[in-house]
């Protein structure tokens, strides 16, 4: 039977003197009940007079919580970067986002940082007030780094040798003189493929940023309204519980907004097929003795520089698909991406010495990137600076959830 707190409260206050003296609370009061007017009843007295049943909020208060928080939260969730036509994968992804938001936000923030580093390198490749033409060396480098930023959201085959995999990616992304098997006489065939691929990737990027920001503004408005109600009516704890709900899910709009900046593609599998096709063609070109000999002659390199290419023919190490799946935005555990090892090598080998307008010496820059800049750890490289993204995620989500628990503990439930 549900207790009637108003009826048992009147029985406590207006009842017999023995009942009042037996159940009255005379101790110190902490928390939100400090300003409550006497008399106060003990827990034992509340159970004796009101029973031990469950009392529910009135529908008026419950519907207020639903319209204030549940609907805005659902509006935010439907704007999250799900993949189309993958119902089961979407359910698992939603469970991962809600169950491990710190890890997911760390991955998203790290990919945003890597993408920003690609953009910074493109900006540093030319003079400050210079606007190169669409067919310039700058434009070609911009396409290469843009493709690399897209590749960073995909997972590679776990059995792939990290050093050889990194060097293969360098050639596929930054070489301008390697002819592909389908067009042996065209030295610019690889450049044309990258330009075409970058154009397709830009066209296939998801749009719809405005609805996400509208949902975020509605969530912020609801949070501000709950804060105002909670502090304007101190005696009612239902508004405090609404505020606690807002704090508990306060990290969700941050995660959705961050994933909007780190927007995934319309069809991740279709883009993965295009990326794998490009890398596969480059691998076949490196395995062709005639093409490799011509490339070494054009770049004035030696067979020792390409001794690593012998392992490219091993299907166990280098299967048909270089990228195995879309792992960005927390979809796979310990996803680090392939971009940062390449960017760190380029930065330390060439950019650190030349600074702004580092692409002015185009041939020397590309030769240093493709051949001279080598990371001994390959694609398996961890940068301690990623700890900052982890700490930022811990601060955002831990502070939001911790504030909700503190507020709930200080606001006692009815009865």
C-alpha positions as a printed Julia matrix, in Angstrom:
415×3 Matrix{Float64}:
  0.0     0.0     0.0
  1.3     3.43   -0.92
  1.86    5.74    2.06
  0.04    9.03    2.4
  2.63   11.36    3.85
  0.2    14.22    4.41
 -2.15   12.02    6.43
  0.56   10.45    8.57
  2.17   13.88    9.01
 -1.06   15.23   10.48
 -1.32   12.16   12.69
  2.2    12.82   13.96
  1.66   16.52   14.66
 -1.98   16.5    15.81
 -2.04   13.07   17.42
 -1.48   12.08   21.02
  1.34   13.54   23.07
  2.83   10.07   23.55
  3.06    9.51   19.79
  4.66   12.89   19.27
  7.21   12.54   22.08
  8.07    8.98   21.05
  8.79    9.73   17.36
 10.0    13.35   17.36
 13.58   13.98   16.18
 15.65   16.36   18.35
 19.11   15.85   16.91
 21.17   18.05   14.59
 20.1    18.51   10.96
 22.43   18.62    7.96
 21.98   19.2     4.25
 18.92   20.71    2.58
 16.71   20.04    5.64
 18.61   22.55    7.79
 16.05   25.23    6.92
 13.07   22.92    7.51
 10.65   23.92   10.21
 10.2    21.73   13.29
  8.93   19.22   14.15
 10.87   16.48   12.41
 10.07   12.79   12.65
 12.56    9.95   13.02
 12.96    7.21   10.42
 11.5     4.67   12.86
  8.47    6.9    13.41
  7.98    7.42    9.7
  7.92    3.67    9.14
  5.54    3.12   12.04
  3.04    5.82   11.06
  3.35    5.89    7.26
  4.33    2.31    6.46
  7.11    0.99    4.24
  5.45    1.23    0.85
  6.6     3.29   -2.11
  5.34    6.79   -2.78
  5.52    8.14   -6.32
  5.74   11.67   -7.55
  2.5    13.08   -8.92
  2.06   12.83  -12.68
  2.37   16.58  -12.93
  5.91   16.44  -11.53
  6.86   13.3   -13.46
  5.66   14.73  -16.77
  7.66   17.86  -16.03
 10.82   15.73  -15.71
  9.99   13.9   -18.94
  9.47   17.07  -20.96
 12.45   18.79  -19.37
 15.05   16.03  -19.66
 13.94   12.78  -21.29
 12.83   14.33  -24.59
 15.9    16.6   -24.97
 18.18   13.64  -24.21
 16.44   11.54  -26.87
 16.75   14.47  -29.27
 20.5    14.55  -28.64
 20.92   10.79  -29.0
 19.27   10.66  -32.42
 21.81   13.25  -33.63
 24.75   11.02  -32.65
 26.96    9.73  -35.51
 25.36    6.34  -36.05
 25.93    4.23  -39.15
 23.03    3.57  -41.5
 21.46    0.12  -41.96
 23.37   -1.4   -39.03
 20.82   -1.89  -36.28
 22.79   -4.33  -34.12
 26.01   -2.35  -34.47
 24.1     0.8   -33.49
 22.76   -0.87  -30.33
 26.24   -2.03  -29.32
 27.69    1.39  -30.09
 25.03    3.14  -28.0
 25.76    0.77  -25.1
 29.46    1.57  -25.4
 28.88    5.32  -25.46
 26.67    5.22  -22.38
 28.65    2.52  -20.56
 32.16    3.91  -21.18
 31.81    7.61  -22.05
 35.28    8.55  -20.73
 37.04    6.22  -23.17
 34.78    7.24  -26.07
 35.29   10.97  -25.46
 39.05   10.4   -25.2
 39.12    8.73  -28.62
 37.02   11.51  -30.16
 39.15   14.31  -28.67
 42.33   12.58  -29.81
 41.08   12.25  -33.38
 40.08   15.93  -33.35
 43.61   16.8   -32.23
 45.15   14.69  -35.02
 42.82   16.23  -37.61
 43.79   19.68  -36.34
 47.44   18.77  -36.68
 46.87   17.78  -40.31
 45.21   21.16  -40.91
 48.09   22.94  -39.15
 50.66   21.21  -41.36
 48.71   22.23  -44.45
 48.59   25.82  -43.21
 52.34   25.82  -42.47
 53.12   24.47  -45.95
 52.8    27.88  -47.57
 53.32   31.55  -46.76
 50.86   33.32  -44.51
 49.13   35.48  -47.12
 49.65   33.18  -50.09
 46.78   31.38  -51.84
 48.18   28.69  -54.16
 46.3    27.46  -57.22
 44.18   24.3   -57.22
 46.82   22.35  -59.19
 49.78   23.48  -57.06
 52.03   21.42  -54.83
 50.19   22.87  -51.86
 46.84   21.59  -53.12
 48.27   18.1   -53.67
 49.69   18.04  -50.13
 46.36   19.27  -48.74
 44.56   16.35  -50.42
 47.11   13.88  -49.04
 46.76   15.1   -45.47
 42.98   15.2   -45.78
 42.94   11.55  -46.85
 45.26   10.74  -43.96
 42.83   12.39  -41.52
 40.03   10.17  -42.9
 42.23    7.08  -42.63
 42.79    7.83  -38.95
 39.26    6.64  -38.14
 39.86    3.17  -39.58
 41.49    0.15  -37.97
 44.29   -1.76  -39.68
 44.85   -5.49  -39.85
 46.23   -6.61  -36.45
 48.89   -8.89  -37.95
 50.39   -6.23  -40.21
 54.07   -5.32  -39.62
 53.91   -1.76  -38.25
 57.08   -0.42  -39.89
 56.31   -1.75  -43.38
 52.7    -0.62  -43.05
 53.77    2.91  -42.2
 56.17    3.13  -45.16
 53.49    1.81  -47.51
 51.13    4.54  -46.32
 53.82    7.19  -46.83
 54.28    6.17  -50.45
 50.54    5.95  -51.09
 49.86    9.39  -49.65
 52.89   11.53  -50.42
 54.64   10.15  -53.51
 54.13   12.07  -56.76
 56.28    9.97  -59.09
 55.14    6.38  -58.52
 53.18    5.13  -61.56
 50.34    2.71  -60.86
 50.13   -0.66  -62.66
 47.06    0.36  -64.67
 48.88    3.38  -66.15
 52.59    2.65  -66.25
 53.45    5.49  -68.59
 51.66    8.13  -66.56
 53.94    9.38  -63.77
 51.1    11.44  -62.27
 48.55    8.62  -62.06
 48.89    8.32  -58.28
 48.39   12.07  -57.84
 45.25   11.95  -59.96
 43.88    9.09  -57.89
 44.46   11.0   -54.67
 42.83   14.16  -56.03
 39.8    12.17  -57.16
 39.59   10.33  -53.85
 39.89   13.53  -51.78
 37.12   15.14  -53.84
 34.83   12.17  -53.25
 35.58   12.18  -49.54
 34.7    15.85  -49.2
 31.41   15.29  -51.0
 30.53   12.3   -48.82
 31.05   14.02  -45.49
 27.95   14.14  -43.32
 26.19   17.44  -43.02
 23.38   18.3   -40.64
 25.39   20.18  -38.01
 22.65   22.76  -37.37
 20.09   20.26  -35.9
 22.73   19.01  -33.5
 23.43   22.51  -32.22
 19.68   23.2   -31.87
 19.3    20.09  -29.71
 22.3    21.17  -27.67
 20.83   24.63  -27.06
 17.56   23.06  -25.9
 19.48   20.89  -23.44
 21.36   23.92  -22.09
 18.06   25.83  -21.75
 16.55   22.94  -19.77
 19.58   22.8   -17.5
 19.43   26.55  -16.83
 15.7    26.32  -16.11
 16.26   23.49  -13.61
 19.02   25.44  -11.87
 16.72   28.45  -11.53
 13.84   26.35  -10.16
 16.09   24.41   -7.78
 17.5    27.53   -6.14
 14.31   29.58   -6.21
 12.32   26.93   -4.3
 14.7    25.44   -1.75
 11.99   23.58    0.14
 11.01   21.33   -2.79
 13.44   18.53   -3.58
 11.74   17.47   -6.84
 13.37   20.37   -8.64
 16.71   19.4    -7.09
 16.29   15.9    -8.49
 15.57   17.37  -11.92
 18.8    19.33  -11.65
 20.62   16.13  -10.65
 19.31   14.43  -13.8
 20.68   17.31  -15.83
 24.1    16.99  -14.22
 24.07   13.21  -14.6
 23.64   13.51  -18.38
 25.5    16.81  -18.73
 28.38   15.08  -20.53
 26.11   13.79  -23.31
 25.81   17.06  -25.29
 29.59   17.51  -25.06
 30.16   14.04  -26.49
 27.61   14.58  -29.28
 29.06   17.98  -30.16
 32.59   16.56  -30.19
 31.45   13.71  -32.45
 29.86   16.33  -34.72
 33.24   18.0   -35.16
 34.74   14.54  -35.62
 32.0    13.72  -38.12
 32.02   10.28  -39.69
 31.27    9.57  -43.34
 27.91    8.8   -44.9
 29.0     5.28  -45.85
 32.04    4.16  -43.88
 32.29    0.81  -45.69
 32.19    2.39  -49.16
 34.95    4.82  -48.23
 37.0     2.0   -46.69
 36.77    0.13  -50.01
 38.13    3.16  -51.88
 40.99    3.61  -49.42
 41.9    -0.07  -49.59
 41.82    0.02  -53.4
 44.29    2.92  -53.46
 46.71    1.22  -51.07
 46.37   -2.1   -52.88
 47.32   -0.49  -56.21
 50.37    1.13  -54.61
 51.38   -2.2   -53.1
 51.1    -3.9   -56.5
 53.22   -1.15  -58.05
 55.96   -1.65  -55.46
 55.93   -5.4   -56.12
 56.44   -4.82  -59.85
 60.24   -4.86  -60.5
 60.01   -2.58  -63.56
 57.9     0.05  -61.85
 60.05   -0.01  -58.73
 63.24    0.29  -60.78
 61.83    3.27  -62.67
 60.74    4.91  -59.42
 64.17    4.45  -57.81
 65.77    5.99  -60.9
 63.45    9.0   -60.81
 63.9     9.59  -57.08
 67.65    8.77  -57.07
 67.21    6.18  -54.34
 68.86    2.78  -53.86
 67.48   -0.76  -53.54
 68.39   -0.63  -49.83
 65.8     2.09  -49.38
 63.1    -0.29  -50.62
 64.32   -3.59  -49.22
 61.24   -3.62  -46.98
 58.94   -4.03  -50.0
 59.67   -7.78  -50.21
 57.26   -8.4   -47.32
 54.41   -6.73  -49.21
 53.78   -9.93  -51.15
 53.05  -11.92  -47.97
 49.27  -12.25  -47.76
 49.46  -13.13  -44.07
 51.06   -9.77  -43.29
 49.4    -7.67  -45.98
 45.94   -9.0   -46.84
 43.79   -7.52  -49.56
 42.2    -5.03  -47.19
 44.67   -2.74  -45.44
 41.87   -1.27  -43.31
 39.58   -3.8   -41.68
 36.79   -1.61  -40.32
 35.61    1.75  -39.08
 36.99    2.12  -35.55
 36.6     5.84  -34.88
 34.52    7.5   -32.13
 35.05    4.66  -29.69
 33.78    1.86  -31.91
 36.78   -0.36  -31.16
 39.0    -0.76  -28.12
 42.39    0.97  -28.03
 41.9     2.62  -31.4
 44.83    4.98  -31.92
 44.75    5.6   -35.66
 47.46    5.63  -38.32
 47.88    9.39  -38.76
 49.89   10.47  -35.73
 52.96    8.25  -36.36
 53.23    9.67  -39.89
 52.67   13.25  -38.73
 55.22   12.94  -35.95
 57.83   11.66  -38.41
 57.15   14.46  -40.89
 57.27   17.07  -38.15
 60.52   15.91  -36.62
 62.31   15.16  -39.89
 61.41   18.15  -42.04
 58.97   20.71  -40.63
 60.98   21.35  -37.46
 63.91   22.57  -39.58
 62.03   24.57  -42.25
 59.03   25.97  -40.35
 56.44   27.94  -42.31
 56.51   27.5   -46.09
 58.2    24.13  -45.58
 56.74   22.87  -48.88
 58.63   25.52  -50.84
 61.26   22.88  -51.65
 58.63   20.45  -52.94
 60.87   17.65  -54.25
 63.16   17.63  -51.21
 60.19   17.78  -48.86
 58.44   14.84  -50.47
 61.64   12.8   -50.63
 62.19   13.4   -46.92
 58.6    12.44  -46.16
 58.51    9.29  -48.3
 62.03    7.92  -47.86
 64.03    9.84  -45.31
 61.47   10.21  -42.52
 61.13    6.86  -40.78
 59.67    5.94  -37.45
 61.29    2.87  -35.87
 58.01    1.96  -34.14
 55.94    2.21  -37.3
 52.2     2.47  -36.82
 52.39    1.15  -33.24
 53.29    4.39  -31.56
 51.84    5.96  -28.42
 52.26    9.63  -27.68
 52.15   10.57  -23.96
 50.35   13.75  -24.97
 47.21   11.65  -25.38
 47.01   11.67  -21.58
 45.68   15.24  -21.84
 42.66   14.01  -23.8
 42.08   11.28  -21.22
 42.31   13.77  -18.33
 39.97   16.19  -20.12
 37.4    13.41  -20.62
 37.76   12.33  -16.99
 37.26   15.92  -15.81
 34.18   16.55  -17.98
 32.34   13.29  -17.29
 33.58   12.75  -13.73
 32.67   16.31  -12.75
 29.21   16.07  -14.32
 28.31   12.68  -12.83
 29.98   13.48   -9.5
 27.96   16.67   -9.19
 24.75   14.72   -9.8
 25.59   12.21   -7.06
 26.48   14.94   -4.57
 23.26   16.79   -5.27
 21.2    13.61   -4.95
 22.84   12.65   -1.67
 22.13   16.11   -0.24
 18.5    16.07   -1.42
 16.53   13.41    0.46
 13.66   11.63   -1.27
 10.11   12.11    0.0
  9.55   10.12    3.17
